[in-house]
Amino acid sequence: MVKKKFIIVISICLVHFFSNNAQAVEPDEILNNQEQELRARDISKNIRCMVCQNQSIDESNAPLAKDLRILIREKIKDGKNNDEIYEFLTDRYGDFILLNPPFKLKTLVLWFFPFIFFGIGIFIIFFHNKKSKQD
Amino acid sequence: MKKQLLIIPFILFLFILLTFFYLLAIERNPSELPSNLLDKKIPKFETESLLKNERFISSKEFGKEKILVNFFATWCQPCRVEHAYIKRFSKENGIRIIGINYKDNPKKAVEWLRGLGNPYSDVPVDKDGRIAIDWGVYGIPETFVINSNGIIKYRHIGPITKKIYKKINLLIKDIE
């Protein structure tokens, strides 16, 4: 019985996790060209809402997020490519506006530390096991 | 020898603990972000002026003297709170202050300045918030210190408090 409940709860969580339904795009913002709109949505999902900081502008209802969504759509209509749009935003707000930190010399530690620590962990476990076998 | 190696994790742990404690102890606001525009030229803009009959053209205004730029709006409560300090800057320091009126109702803004006093030498209007985006503004009030070469030397996010007032005051005297 408990197990059944557990499975139900887990599946609800999983459905919510994968559905990713949260969005704040208002009808008047949506572009007529579906391809362009999809690109705008894609970019918006990678852009941090600077006001709320842990949401993307695609999910946020903050006024600044709305302004940025509209701005991105205008840039797309003007024929700007994705890189140009990301550059426009990071020039003004810094790398922090990207939800994924870019791969740079400055962020190298950020990207590699997990692997280094994983390596250290493996080494310690291996070392420890070997030692206890000897004992 | 191998026993001695076991002390390494403890040293590492202590190091991490100290780092975290240091970050907790020092005064900082992690949600406050450094400006990407620091030590760069101000973004150019051209817009209408709230109080004057001529257009505001940034290239005509900046680059001659030190200027304080303050983003404000009548709907922003902290802007009202910091207004006393903005006035002090203009009175005590004599620095030129440009107040960018962010996404506001022009009528209300004029009344607001009439009621609280106007420390701004000019009030360019940022009707749709695009000027603010060019400045990397994400929450008003925000205040920028610009040197006489038109370069951004400091940015403060949030209302100006007594402490920030003193800090900016010293900075204004320090820069060219």
Interface residues (C-beta under 8 A of the other chain):
Chain A: M50 V51 Q53 P63 L64 D67 L68 L71 T90 D91 R92 Y93 G94 F96 I124 F127 K131
Chain B: K2 L5 P9 S31 L33 P34 S35 N36 L37 P43 K103 D128 G129 R130 I133 D134 W135 G136 Y138 G139
